[in-house]
Amino acid sequence: MKLPRLEKPDRYQGLYVFDFGDHAGVGFTAEEVAELLESERYKDGKVYRIHRAYPDGRLELKGVPTEKFQLEAGMFFYSRDEATARADFKRLESLAVRIAPPCRAKVHLAKYTSDEYVVALIYPAEYDEEVSAWLLEGEYRTAGQVEGGTAAVERYYQAKPEILDRHQLFGTSETISRTGEELLTSTTRAVQR
């Protein structure tokens, strides 16, 4: 795969390279990659995340399984009583106001079992590292057990917990994602941004 020389390569860190087979494009957002993979024409594309970008233009790429763009990941914060869970829920909402999350996410306060409550933070799986970093940066802490990942989301949905409260978080991104025809017509360009 031949990549173009980039001006200001550090701007591309965290974005994606999409290998179309006969050419590659550098600088796609996660949302754009997901849309390309959903299209019939590009469903077999290969995806790489730009893990590091060096001043001399070199890029350190990390392959990303395409199915990751179709999954949800989550962080689940458990507690034994509703008051503690509610406080955890409010702290997570407050964090999102102070520091915007890296992506759109949903937060549930739910009664998980007869003696267990959970604050569920569910988001697109391709943002797993960024969400973890956001929680660490915001110093979000709870006292109970924590679990995360895509399998945890599946278990949560299968358990059908009683949702007591919910909130939608909106991420801010420096890069605006293109959709539809605008995105599809840009696929021939080697540098997307």
N, CA, C and O of each residue as an XYZ file, in Angstrom:
772
protein
N       0.853     -1.159      0.000
C       0.000      0.000      0.000
C       0.907      1.233      0.000
O       1.774      1.387      0.861
N       0.690      2.087     -0.966
C       1.493      3.306     -1.091
C       0.693      4.479     -0.536
O      -0.442      4.729     -0.941
N       1.320      5.195      0.408
C       0.669      6.342      1.040
C       1.309      7.639      0.560
O       2.509      7.672      0.285
N       0.526      8.700      0.457
C       1.064      9.983      0.018
C       1.888     10.650      1.119
O       1.748     10.324      2.298
N       2.718     11.556      0.730
C       3.475     12.362      1.705
C       2.511     13.388      2.286
O       1.757     14.029      1.552
N       2.539     13.539      3.600
C       1.596     14.433      4.275
C       2.287     15.682      4.788
O       3.400     15.622      5.311
N       1.623     16.805      4.633
C       2.064     18.024      5.295
C       1.427     18.006      6.680
O       0.252     17.662      6.814
N       2.166     18.361      7.683
C       1.686     18.352      9.064
C       1.093     16.982      9.439
O      -0.094     16.893      9.752
N       1.887     15.944      9.409
C       1.381     14.593      9.670
C       0.733     14.417     11.040
O      -0.126     13.551     11.207
N       1.134     15.232     12.030
C       0.558     15.094     13.369
C      -0.954     15.346     13.382
O      -1.646     14.878     14.286
N      -1.472     16.075     12.397
C      -2.915     16.322     12.293
C      -3.695     15.044     11.976
O      -4.912     15.000     12.156
N      -3.005     14.012     11.510
C      -3.664     12.784     11.069
C      -3.677     11.692     12.146
O      -4.321     10.656     11.979
N      -2.968     11.929     13.239
C      -2.942     10.932     14.308
C      -4.359     10.727     14.846
O      -5.056     11.691     15.163
N      -4.775      9.472     14.945
C      -6.120      9.151     15.414
C      -7.125      8.986     14.287
O      -8.225      8.478     14.503
N      -6.752      9.415     13.075
C      -7.625      9.212     11.919
C      -7.280      7.868     11.272
O      -6.471      7.112     11.809
N      -7.881      7.573     10.139
C      -7.753      6.250      9.534
C      -7.261      6.305      8.094
O      -7.472      7.279      7.372
N      -6.595      5.215      7.706
C      -6.224      4.965      6.320
C      -7.180      3.888      5.827
O      -7.372      2.865      6.484
N      -7.772      4.127      4.670
C      -8.671      3.134      4.062
C      -8.004      2.627      2.799
O      -7.730      3.396      1.879
N      -7.742      1.316      2.758
C      -7.131      0.676      1.596
C      -8.257      0.139      0.717
O      -8.945     -0.817      1.074
N      -8.427      0.769     -0.428
C      -9.502      0.398     -1.352
C      -9.112     -0.777     -2.245
O      -9.948     -1.288     -2.991
N      -7.870     -1.204     -2.181
C      -7.383     -2.289     -3.024
C      -6.445     -1.755     -4.082
O      -5.274     -2.135     -4.120
N      -6.940     -0.877     -4.948
C      -6.111     -0.310     -6.008
C      -5.476      1.027     -5.601
O      -4.587      1.523     -6.292
N      -5.922      1.603     -4.498
C      -5.366      2.839     -3.962
C      -5.769      2.955     -2.491
O      -6.577      2.170     -1.994
N      -5.198      3.941     -1.806
C      -5.523      4.158     -0.397
C      -5.811      5.633     -0.165
O      -5.314      6.496     -0.889
N      -6.613      5.911      0.845
C      -6.923      7.276      1.251
C      -6.519      7.468      2.701
O      -6.771      6.600      3.537
N      -5.894      8.598      3.005
C      -5.422      8.899      4.352
C      -6.250     10.033      4.938
O      -6.456     11.060      4.291
N      -6.730      9.839      6.187
C      -7.395     10.930      6.888
C      -8.894     10.775      7.041
O      -9.599     11.773      7.189
N      -9.398      9.562      7.010
C     -10.828      9.330      7.219
C     -11.151      9.327      8.704
O     -10.325      8.901      9.511
N     -12.338      9.794      9.079
C     -12.808      9.684     10.457
C     -13.424      8.302     10.658
O     -13.696      7.590      9.691
N     -13.641      7.933     11.907
C     -14.257      6.637     12.212
C     -15.656      6.549     11.604
O     -16.045      5.497     11.097
N     -16.409      7.638     11.651
C     -17.761      7.640     11.081
C     -17.718      7.419      9.571
O     -18.551      6.702      9.017
N     -16.743      8.041      8.913
C     -16.603      7.871      7.468
C     -16.219      6.440      7.122
O     -16.746      5.867      6.168
N     -15.303      5.861      7.892
C     -14.907      4.476      7.650
C     -16.110      3.552      7.813
O     -16.329      2.663      6.991
N     -16.879      3.761      8.860
C     -18.069      2.925      9.090
C     -19.024      3.014      7.908
O     -19.566      1.998      7.471
N     -19.235      4.216      7.388
C     -20.138      4.377      6.245
C     -19.575      3.710      4.988
O     -20.319      3.083      4.234
N     -18.276      3.839      4.761
C     -17.672      3.184      3.598
C     -17.829      1.665      3.688
O     -18.157      1.012      2.698
N     -17.594      1.108      4.875
C     -17.701     -0.342      5.053
C     -19.141     -0.838      4.901
O     -19.365     -1.997      4.549
N     -20.111      0.031      5.164
C     -21.517     -0.341      4.996
C     -21.940     -0.333      3.535
O     -22.957     -0.929      3.180
N     -21.165      0.338      2.682
C     -21.520      0.397      1.265
C     -21.144     -0.907      0.583
O     -20.161     -1.545      0.961
N     -21.900     -1.299     -0.397
C     -21.633     -2.535     -1.145
C     -20.280     -2.457     -1.850
O     -19.543     -3.441     -1.906
N     -19.966     -1.298     -2.377
C     -18.747     -1.129     -3.167
C     -17.466     -1.268     -2.344
O     -16.474     -1.802     -2.838
N     -17.474     -0.791     -1.087
C     -16.251     -0.751     -0.290
C     -16.281     -1.667      0.932
O     -15.450     -1.523      1.829
N     -17.210     -2.592      0.979
C     -17.369     -3.452      2.158
C     -16.144     -4.325      2.437
O     -15.963     -4.775      3.569
N     -15.297     -4.574      1.428
C     -14.117     -5.422      1.615
C     -12.831     -4.622      1.811
O     -11.736     -5.181      1.758
N     -12.963     -3.314      2.037
C     -11.784     -2.475      2.247
C     -11.039     -2.855      3.515
O     -11.603     -3.466      4.422
N      -9.780     -2.492      3.566
C      -8.941     -2.727      4.747
C      -8.760     -1.390      5.459
O      -8.622     -0.346      4.821
N      -8.763     -1.437      6.783
C      -8.719     -0.211      7.582
C      -7.524     -0.237      8.533
O      -7.223     -1.254      9.157
N      -6.852      0.912      8.625
C      -5.721      1.080      9.524
C      -5.890      2.383     10.284
O      -6.249      3.408      9.705
N      -5.634      2.339     11.566
C      -5.694      3.556     12.372
C      -4.301      4.149     12.429
O      -3.319      3.423     12.581
N      -4.213      5.454     12.310
C      -2.932      6.140     12.401
C      -2.619      6.293     13.889
O      -3.137      7.180     14.568
N      -1.764      5.410     14.364
C      -1.447      5.338     15.785
C      -0.477      6.456     16.184
O      -0.649      7.106     17.215
N       0.536      6.663     15.353
C       1.498      7.748     15.573
C       1.864      8.354     14.226
O       1.926      7.667     13.206
N       2.103      9.649     14.254
C       2.568     10.355     13.060
C       3.832     11.119     13.433
O       3.860     11.836     14.433
N       4.868     10.963     12.632
C       6.160     11.565     12.935
C       6.395     12.798     12.066
O       5.862     12.885     10.960
N       7.191     13.755     12.557
C       7.447     14.989     11.801
C       7.990     14.762     10.397
O       7.753     15.573      9.502
N       8.722     13.658     10.196
C       9.289     13.405      8.867
C       8.263     12.788      7.903
O       8.599     12.465      6.764
N       7.013     12.626      8.362
C       5.955     12.113      7.490
C       5.657     10.635      7.649
O       4.669     10.142      7.105
N       6.499      9.918      8.388
C       6.223      8.494      8.611
C       4.980      8.329      9.471
O       4.705      9.137     10.358
N       4.235      7.267      9.192
C       3.037      6.953      9.967
C       3.168      5.570     10.566
O       3.611      4.636      9.898
N       2.786      5.435     11.821
C       2.706      4.128     12.463
C       1.240      3.721     12.423
O       0.389      4.357     13.044
N       0.954      2.648     11.681
C      -0.420      2.214     11.467
C      -0.737      0.978     12.295
O       0.134      0.151     12.566
N      -1.980      0.871     12.685
C      -2.465     -0.300     13.420
C      -3.700     -0.812     12.682
O      -4.680     -0.084     12.527
N      -3.652     -2.058     12.229
C      -4.795     -2.643     11.527
C      -6.009     -2.726     12.432
O      -5.890     -3.054     13.613
N      -7.179     -2.430     11.879
C      -8.430     -2.475     12.642
C      -9.377     -3.449     11.954
O      -9.674     -3.279     10.771
N      -9.858     -4.463     12.664
C     -10.818     -5.383     12.049
C     -12.077     -4.611     11.627
O     -12.602     -3.803     12.393
N     -12.545     -4.863     10.422
C     -13.691     -4.098      9.907
C     -14.942     -4.296     10.753
O     -15.773     -3.392     10.840
N     -15.091     -5.465     11.379
C     -16.291     -5.696     12.186
C     -16.340     -4.788     13.415
O     -17.406     -4.598     13.999
N     -15.204     -4.231     13.809
C     -15.181     -3.327     14.966
C     -16.046     -2.091     14.717
O     -16.571     -1.495     15.657
N     -16.191     -1.714     13.456
C     -16.972     -0.530     13.119
C     -18.475     -0.795     13.168
O     -19.274      0.120     12.970
N     -18.856     -2.022     13.428
C     -20.276     -2.369     13.522
C     -20.665     -2.724     14.946
O     -21.813     -3.087     15.200
N     -19.727     -2.624     15.876
C     -19.972     -3.035     17.254
C     -20.067     -1.844     18.198
O     -19.567     -0.754     17.918
N     -20.722     -2.090     19.322
C     -20.723     -1.138     20.415
C     -19.848     -1.706     21.527
O     -19.848     -2.911     21.778
N     -19.113     -0.834     22.181
C     -18.345     -1.210     23.368
C     -18.951     -0.453     24.537
O     -19.768      0.449     24.348
N     -18.556     -0.816     25.717
C     -19.111     -0.126     26.876
C     -18.256     -0.271     28.109
O     -17.384     -1.135     28.200
N     -18.533      0.601     29.052
C     -17.957      0.530     30.392
C     -19.154      0.455     31.336
O     -20.105      1.227     31.216
N     -19.092     -0.483     32.270
C     -20.199     -0.731     33.187
C     -19.699     -0.606     34.619
O     -18.791     -1.321     35.044
N     -20.308      0.313     35.349
C     -19.899      0.625     36.716
C     -21.006      0.141     37.660
O     -22.104      0.697     37.674
N     -20.710     -0.894     38.446
C     -21.709     -1.551     39.285
C     -21.680     -1.011     40.711
O     -20.641     -0.577     41.208
N     -22.850     -1.049     41.359
C     -22.945     -0.699     42.777
C     -24.098     -1.482     43.397
O     -24.961     -2.009     42.695
N     -24.093     -1.548     44.725
C     -25.083     -2.344     45.456
C     -26.354     -1.573     45.806
O     -27.364     -2.173     46.171
N     -26.306     -0.237     45.695
C     -27.515      0.519     46.055
C     -27.772      1.627     45.033
O     -26.864      2.096     44.346
N     -29.025      2.021     44.961
C     -29.444      3.003     43.966
C     -28.822      4.375     44.200
O     -28.481      5.064     43.238
N     -28.669      4.782     45.445
C     -28.115      6.112     45.737
C     -26.685      6.232     45.210
O     -26.328      7.252     44.621
N     -25.878      5.217     45.415
C     -24.497      5.229     44.916
C     -24.486      5.245     43.396
O     -23.726      5.993     42.782
N     -25.332      4.415     42.788
C     -25.409      4.361     41.326
C     -25.852      5.709     40.757
O     -25.315      6.168     39.749
N     -26.829      6.336     41.403
C     -27.305      7.648     40.945
C     -26.192      8.690     41.023
O     -26.055      9.522     40.126
N     -25.402      8.646     42.088
C     -24.272      9.583     42.231
C     -23.240      9.334     41.129
O     -22.696     10.285     40.566
N     -22.967      8.066     40.817
C     -22.042      7.730     39.725
C     -22.573      8.260     38.390
O     -21.815      8.799     37.584
N     -23.871      8.102     38.167
C     -24.534      8.576     36.941
C     -24.381     10.093     36.815
O     -24.018     10.594     35.751
N     -24.654     10.820     37.892
C     -24.565     12.288     37.875
C     -23.121     12.746     37.658
O     -22.882     13.731     36.961
N     -22.154     12.031     38.256
C     -20.739     12.390     38.052
C     -20.328     12.198     36.602
O     -19.547     12.986     36.069
N     -20.845     11.162     35.963
C     -20.527     10.926     34.558
C     -21.139     12.019     33.681
O     -20.503     12.496     32.741
N     -22.371     12.410     33.990
C     -22.999     13.529     33.258
C     -22.186     14.810     33.440
O     -21.953     15.542     32.478
N     -21.761     15.077     34.660
C     -20.973     16.284     34.951
C     -19.642     16.271     34.212
O     -19.191     17.302     33.714
N     -19.016     15.101     34.143
C     -17.765     14.984     33.393
C     -17.976     15.367     31.936
O     -17.158     16.080     31.354
N     -19.076     14.894     31.343
C     -19.362     15.188     29.932
C     -19.602     16.678     29.698
O     -19.365     17.180     28.599
N     -20.070     17.382     30.719
C     -20.260     18.826     30.604
C     -18.914     19.540     30.705
O     -18.647     20.484     29.962
N     -18.069     19.084     31.628
C     -16.741     19.693     31.828
C     -15.810     19.426     30.664
O     -15.156     20.335     30.153
N     -15.756     18.153     30.245
C     -14.872     17.727     29.160
C     -15.711     16.887     28.207
O     -16.178     15.811     28.578
N     -15.902     17.358     27.011
C     -16.733     16.628     26.051
C     -16.127     15.260     25.759
O     -14.911     15.139     25.611
N     -16.962     14.233     25.675
C     -16.445     12.903     25.347
C     -15.924     12.872     23.908
O     -16.245     13.755     23.113
N     -15.132     11.868     23.577
C     -14.552     11.807     22.234
C     -15.542     11.410     21.147
O     -15.245     11.541     19.959
N     -16.716     10.926     21.543
C     -17.702     10.482     20.563
C     -19.086     10.511     21.201
O     -19.235     10.746     22.401
N     -20.076     10.269     20.381
C     -21.433     10.151     20.886
C     -21.518      8.885     21.736
O     -20.931      7.859     21.393
N     -22.250      8.965     22.843
C     -22.393      7.811     23.726
C     -23.722      7.912     24.459
O     -24.298      8.993     24.585
N     -24.195      6.776     24.938
C     -25.394      6.796     25.765
C     -25.033      6.302     27.150
O     -24.184      5.429     27.324
N     -25.705      6.888     28.131
C     -25.472      6.520     29.523
C     -26.808      6.081     30.109
O     -27.810      6.788     30.003
N     -26.806      4.908     30.724
C     -28.000      4.390     31.402
C     -27.701      4.222     32.881
O     -26.614      3.791     33.265
N     -28.676      4.565     33.697
C     -28.692      4.160     35.097
C     -29.732      3.057     35.144
O     -30.899      3.291     34.829
N     -29.322      1.853     35.534
C     -30.245      0.719     35.454
C     -30.165     -0.160     36.696
O     -29.124     -0.290     37.339
N     -31.316     -0.759     37.002
C     -31.363     -1.801     38.028
C     -31.038     -3.094     37.292
O     -31.824     -3.575     36.476
N     -29.864     -3.650     37.595
C     -29.350     -4.787     36.837
C     -29.895     -6.108     37.362
O     -30.360     -6.947     36.590
N     -29.837     -6.284     38.651
C     -30.430     -7.460     39.303
C     -31.160     -6.952     40.537
O     -31.204     -5.746     40.779
N     -31.725     -7.844     41.305
C     -32.493     -7.411     42.482
C     -31.637     -6.663     43.502
O     -32.161     -5.850     44.263
N     -30.333     -6.923     43.530
C     -29.470     -6.241     44.499
C     -28.254     -5.565     43.849
O     -27.231     -5.361     44.503
N     -28.372     -5.222     42.568
C     -27.237     -4.597     41.883
C     -27.731     -3.557     40.869
O     -28.680     -3.783     40.119
N     -27.055     -2.427     40.881
C     -27.346     -1.337     39.948
C     -26.113     -1.123     39.077
O     -24.999     -1.495     39.442
N     -26.342     -0.512     37.914
C     -25.226     -0.271     37.006
C     -25.408      1.065     36.297
O     -26.518      1.468     35.949
N     -24.272      1.738     36.095
C     -24.212      2.885     35.198
C     -23.511      2.355     33.955
O     -22.348      1.956     34.005
N     -24.231      2.358     32.846
C     -23.720      1.816     31.584
C     -23.364      2.966     30.651
O     -24.199      3.826     30.369
N     -22.134      2.977     30.179
C     -21.667      3.945     29.188
C     -21.411      3.153     27.912
O     -20.489      2.338     27.865
N     -22.221      3.384     26.871
C     -22.158      2.585     25.644
C     -21.839      3.514     24.467
O     -22.430      4.585     24.332
N     -20.902      3.092     23.627
C     -20.377      3.950     22.558
C     -19.867      3.073     21.410
O     -19.718      1.864     21.587
N     -19.597      3.662     20.232
C     -19.047      2.878     19.114
C     -17.701      2.265     19.497
O     -16.842      2.946     20.056
N     -17.523      0.992     19.198
C     -16.335      0.248     19.624
C     -15.029      0.842     19.116
O     -13.993      0.684     19.763
N     -15.052      1.518     17.979
C     -13.798      2.064     17.444
C     -13.235      3.191     18.325
O     -12.100      3.621     18.118
N     -14.010      3.667     19.297
C     -13.560      4.734     20.203
C     -13.141      4.207     21.570
O     -13.031      4.985     22.518
N     -12.908      2.920     21.690
C     -12.601      2.312     22.983
C     -11.422      2.991     23.688
O     -11.530      3.348     24.861
N     -10.318      3.167     22.997
C      -9.137      3.784     23.614
C      -9.403      5.228     24.014
O      -8.991      5.663     25.089
N     -10.093      5.973     23.151
C     -10.363      7.382     23.426
C     -11.289      7.558     24.624
O     -11.096      8.474     25.424
N     -12.298      6.689     24.757
C     -13.221      6.781     25.886
C     -12.486      6.460     27.186
O     -12.696      7.132     28.196
N     -11.634      5.448     27.171
C     -10.836      5.124     28.364
C      -9.965      6.308     28.762
O      -9.877      6.656     29.940
N      -9.321      6.923     27.775
C      -8.471      8.088     28.053
C      -9.298      9.249     28.605
O      -8.851      9.959     29.505
N     -10.499      9.441     28.068
C     -11.389     10.511     28.526
C     -11.772     10.299     29.990
O     -11.750     11.245     30.776
N     -12.121      9.070     30.362
C     -12.481      8.765     31.751
C     -11.292      8.992     32.683
O     -11.456      9.514     33.786
N     -10.097      8.602     32.242
C      -8.903      8.824     33.055
C      -8.596     10.316     33.200
O      -8.300     10.796     34.294
N      -8.670     11.038     32.082
C      -8.399     12.479     32.114
C      -9.378     13.200     33.034
O      -8.998     14.121     33.757
N     -10.637     12.776     33.004
C     -11.658     13.398     33.839
C     -11.677     12.873     35.258
O     -12.501     13.300     36.067
N     -10.767     11.939     35.576
C     -10.648     11.348     36.901
C     -11.976     10.779     37.395
O     -12.348     10.949     38.556
N     -12.680     10.104     36.492
C     -13.944      9.468     36.865
C     -13.650      8.201     37.659
O     -12.958      7.301     37.184
N     -14.183      8.146     38.866
C     -13.945      7.008     39.748
C     -15.265      6.540     40.365
O     -16.166      7.334     40.636
N     -15.346      5.241     40.574
C     -16.481      4.659     41.286
C     -15.926      3.680     42.322
O     -14.752      3.313     42.275
N     -16.773      3.267     43.245
C     -16.317      2.380     44.317
C     -16.519      0.907     43.990
O     -15.861      0.048     44.577
N     -17.414      0.608     43.066
C     -17.763     -0.784     42.795
C     -16.970     -1.413     41.675
O     -15.996     -0.854     41.171
N     -17.417     -2.585     41.306
C     -16.798     -3.355     40.226
C     -17.034     -2.646     38.887
O     -18.055     -1.989     38.685
N     -16.061     -2.798     37.981
C     -16.149     -2.202     36.646
C     -15.860     -3.292     35.627
O     -14.980     -4.127     35.832
N     -16.604     -3.279     34.532
C     -16.310     -4.192     33.430
C     -16.498     -3.430     32.131
O     -17.226     -2.439     32.084
N     -15.842     -3.891     31.082
C     -15.943     -3.193     29.816
C     -15.772     -4.120     28.638
O     -15.461     -5.300     28.793
N     -15.984     -3.559     27.437
C     -15.791     -4.302     26.203
C     -17.076     -4.534     25.440
O     -18.154     -4.113     25.860
N     -16.946     -5.210     24.310
C     -18.108     -5.485     23.455
C     -18.958     -6.620     24.021
O     -20.184     -6.583     23.918
N     -18.326     -7.620     24.611
C     -19.081     -8.740     25.192
C     -19.924     -8.266     26.376
O     -21.025     -8.769     26.598
N     -19.408     -7.302     27.132
C     -20.156     -6.754     28.265
C     -21.424     -6.043     27.778
O     -22.456     -6.088     28.448
N     -21.349     -5.395     26.624
C     -22.533     -4.731     26.056
C     -23.581     -5.779     25.681
O     -24.767     -5.605     25.962
N     -23.148     -6.848     25.056
C     -24.086     -7.921     24.686
C     -24.770     -8.504     25.915
O     -25.982     -8.719     25.907
N     -23.995     -8.763     26.981
C     -24.587     -9.301     28.213
C     -25.590     -8.324     28.801
O     -26.655     -8.722     29.273
N     -25.245     -7.047     28.771
C     -26.141     -6.010     29.305
C     -27.470     -6.007     28.554
O     -28.533     -6.007     29.174
N     -27.414     -6.005     27.227
C     -28.646     -6.015     26.438
C     -29.459     -7.291     26.667
O     -30.686     -7.244     26.746
N     -28.774     -8.421     26.771
C     -29.470     -9.690     26.989
C     -30.143     -9.745     28.356
O     -31.188    -10.379     28.503
N     -29.561     -9.093     29.352
C     -30.130     -9.080     30.698
C     -31.405     -8.235     30.779
O     -32.205     -8.411     31.697
N     -31.594     -7.331     29.833
C     -32.755     -6.439     29.797
C     -33.008     -5.767     31.156
O     -34.071     -5.938     31.754
N     -32.028     -5.011     31.628
C     -32.187     -4.359     32.937
C     -33.268     -3.276     32.894
O     -33.624     -2.780     31.825
N     -33.770     -2.926     34.048
C     -34.770     -1.860     34.161
C     -34.033     -0.522     34.138
O     -33.282     -0.207     35.062
N     -34.246      0.257     33.090
C     -33.551      1.539     32.955
C     -34.293      2.587     33.776
O     -35.470      2.863     33.544
N     -33.578      3.168     34.745
C     -34.164      4.152     35.645
C     -33.961      5.581     35.147
O     -34.774      6.462     35.424
N     -32.885      5.803     34.420
C     -32.581      7.130     33.866
C     -31.636      6.927     32.687
O     -30.918      5.929     32.618
N     -31.642      7.868     31.775
C     -30.763      7.774     30.603
C     -30.362      9.166     30.157
O     -31.052     10.154     30.409
N     -29.228      9.209     29.488
C     -28.731     10.488     28.988
C     -27.914     10.224     27.725
O     -27.174      9.243     27.650
N     -28.052     11.091     26.753
C     -27.271     11.001     25.516
C     -26.115     11.990     25.615
O     -26.325     13.170     25.894
N     -24.903     11.512     25.388
C     -23.729     12.373     25.373
C     -23.349     12.640     23.921
O     -23.404     11.745     23.078
N     -22.968     13.861     23.646
C     -22.550     14.229     22.301
C     -21.081     14.586     22.324
O     -20.657     15.470     23.069
N     -20.306     13.897     21.506
C     -18.876     14.143     21.433
C     -18.573     15.319     20.541
O     -19.327     15.643     19.624
N     -17.471     15.941     20.824
C     -17.015     17.002     19.932
C     -15.795     16.491     19.206
O     -14.912     15.872     19.799
N     -15.758     16.749     17.955
C     -14.637     16.321     17.139
C     -14.118     17.532     16.386
O     -14.884     18.362     15.898
N     -12.799     17.610     16.305
C     -12.212     18.693     15.525
C     -12.442     18.456     14.036
O     -12.379     19.390     13.236
N     -12.705     17.219     13.671
C     -12.860     16.858     12.279
C     -14.314     16.533     11.990
O     -14.890     15.645     12.619
N     -14.900     17.230     11.064
C     -16.289     16.987     10.680
C     -16.325     15.855      9.668
O     -15.596     15.860      8.676
N     -17.187     14.887      9.939
C     -17.315     13.733      9.045
C     -18.224     14.064      7.877
O     -19.231     14.757      8.018
N     -17.838     13.548      6.720
C     -18.671     13.694      5.533
C     -19.553     12.456      5.415
O     -19.210     11.395      5.937
N     -20.667     12.586      4.742
C     -21.573     11.454      4.542
C     -22.062     11.429      3.106
O     -21.861     12.372      2.341
N     -22.708     10.328      2.761
C     -23.386     10.199      1.473
C     -22.510     10.459      0.268
O     -21.363     10.017      0.199
N     -23.067     11.176     -0.665
C     -22.404     11.430     -1.949
C     -21.086     12.185     -1.776
O     -20.116     11.913     -2.483
N     -21.051     13.129     -0.841
C     -19.818     13.895     -0.598
C     -18.677     12.951     -0.207
O     -17.556     13.100     -0.691
N     -18.961     11.986      0.664
C     -17.946     11.017      1.085
C     -17.549     10.115     -0.079
O     -16.361      9.910     -0.332
N     -18.524      9.584     -0.776
C     -18.241      8.634     -1.864
C     -17.442      9.263     -2.998
O     -16.599      8.594     -3.596
N     -17.688     10.528     -3.305
C     -16.928     11.184     -4.380
C     -15.499     11.513     -3.956
O     -14.645     11.757     -4.809
N     -15.231     11.523     -2.658
C     -13.879     11.852     -2.184
C     -12.962     10.638     -2.122
O     -11.772     10.797     -1.850
N     -13.464      9.447     -2.361
C     -12.666      8.225     -2.181
C     -11.495      8.107     -3.149
O     -10.587      7.312     -2.911
N     -11.493      8.868     -4.222
C     -10.379      8.795     -5.167
C      -9.188      9.648     -4.717
O      -8.088      9.507     -5.252
N      -9.404     10.528     -3.739
C      -8.324     11.394     -3.253
C      -7.419     10.631     -2.287
O      -7.903      9.907     -1.417
N      -6.112     10.796     -2.443
C      -5.152     10.125     -1.561
C      -5.134     10.760     -0.170
O      -4.972     10.053      0.824
N      -5.297     12.082     -0.086
C      -5.326     12.777      1.192
C      -6.715     13.363      1.376
O      -7.187     14.144      0.550
N      -7.361     12.979      2.461
C      -8.759     13.357      2.690
C      -8.933     14.709      3.357
O      -9.979     15.341      3.206
N      -7.922     15.165      4.095
C      -8.055     16.416      4.847
C      -6.807     17.249      4.689
O      -6.720     18.343      5.246
